[in-house]
Each structure stands twice: as C-alpha cells, then as structure tokens.
Amino acid sequence: MNKKIVIGGQSFLDKVLECTGDVNNAFEMALLNGLSITEDVVIGVNLKLSEVNKPNTASFFNEFNKPATALTQEQLTEIENKGIGHMRIGTTFIVG
C-alpha cells in the first residue's frame, strides 16, 4: 500500500481521484485513514491509498497537474454574503 502527501488546496476527494482514478474509492480510503469523506485534510499529511481502479485517469495526474478544488477561507467568506437570502429585487436581483 502506497502513501501520498496532500498539497494545498486539495480536498479528500481530490486526493482520492488523483491517486486511484475513481472517487468511488473514497469510502475505502476514508476507512484506511480514519477520516470522513467530507473532512478537511491537513496539508502535508500522508494518506494511505486504496487500489487504483482507473489507471488511465490516475495517470493523467502528475507532479505539475493535480486536482485541488478545496475552497480557501477567503473564498468561503466571499460567497457567504451572496445568494437569494441577501438579494433585493431591483438592486442586486433584477427581474427581467
């Protein structure tokens, strides 16, 4: 069983996809690592890997091309005050 280090901006599912080629391995990898699939992973942590189910997909990722879709705290704050609960008709919400 190999281990892979989490980089900045990666969610647990990003790492599962990068290492195994299939997010369906998330539950198995979560059990191997004692994590929840929705848990934020710590940068630099070594994750135990499950089997590679889709080698063509996994081989797409390399040192310079890694999935990293986690939102930063700044991005979360930016989108927090947006959406239907914060819109006003005629100003921020235009009916057209």
N, C-alpha and C positions, 0 to 999 in steps of 0.2 A: 504494500500500500504506500503510495507516494503522499507527499505533503506539498502544499502550495501556500505562498505568502500572500496575504491580502494587501492590495495597494490602495492609495487614497481614492475615494470616490466610488469604490466598489461595494455593492450590496452582497448579501449572501448568495442571492440568485445569480448575480453577475459571475461570482466565482464558480458556482456550480456549472453554469453554461460554459465558461472558459475551460474548465478542467475536464468535464465529462461530455460536453457537446449536447447535453439534454437536461433541461430544468426539471424533468420528471425524476431526476436523481436527488432532488432537494431533500426529500424526507429521509432517504438513506444517509446522505451526508450530514444532515442535522443530527441524526441519531449517533453517528460516528463521532461527532464533535461536541455532543451535549448542548446543542443550540436549538433555538426555534427558527423556522424558516423565515420569519419576519423580523428577527432580531438584528440590530445593527452589529456589524462585525468590526473588531478593532483592527486598525491599520497595523501591519507587521505580524499579525498572528498567523501561525502555521495551521492550515486546515488539513485534516485527514481526508483523503479522496476516496470516492466510490469508483466503481468500474467506468471506463469510457464506453458509453453506449453508441455514440455517434462520432466516430473518429474524424470524419470529414469536417464536421462542424468544429470539433475541438482543435483540429489542425489549422483552422482559419485564424485562430488567435496566436500571437507570438509576443516577443518582448516589446514590440512597438505598437501592437494592436490588441488592446484588452478592453472588455466591456467595463464601463464604470458609470452606472446610472443613478447612484445614490445622490440625494439632494443635500446640499450644504445647509447649515442653519440660516445663512443669509437668504438662500433661495426659499426656504420654508417661510421665513418671516415676510418675504416679498409677496408670496401668494396668499398669505394668511388673511390679509385685508382686502381680498378681491372675491368676486362671486356674487351670486344673487342676493345673499344677505346684506351686502354692502352697496348694492346698486340703487340708484334713484332714477325713476323714469324722467326722461327729458334732459338729464345731465350726464350720468355715467352709463345709462341704459337707454338707447334710442330705439323707439318703436318705429318700424319703418315700413 
